[in-house]
Amino acid sequence: MATKRKPKALKEIFGMNVRLERTRQGLTQEELGHRLGRDQSYVSQIESGTITASLDVVDQFAVALGTDPVDLLDPKLGRGSAN
């Protein structure tokens, strides 16, 4: 019998998807931070799931990355293409 895997926290899913999209675009954390008007350490904390983003921040990241906010919250996005 298969064991159920605990779902990741939404902040971890968001961080993973931000990192995935950022690297797909060939951006550094510093470059993404510049687009957001924030520093590299903030982007790093978001990507690692250390801090929780508000919905406004999710939207800001989506605009900076040219993607849909829903895509950055999709738990399936990173699993299929990162592994």
BELTA-V932627 format. One record per run of one state. SS is the DSSP state (hx for helix, st for strand, lp for the rest). FROM is the first residue (numbers start at 0). TO is the last residue. If there is no record, write none. Layout:
SS|FROM|TO  SS|FROM|TO
This chain:
lp|0|8  hx|9|23  lp|24|27  hx|28|35  lp|36|38  hx|39|47  lp|48|53  hx|54|64  lp|65|67  hx|68|71  lp|72|75  hx|76|81  lp|82|82
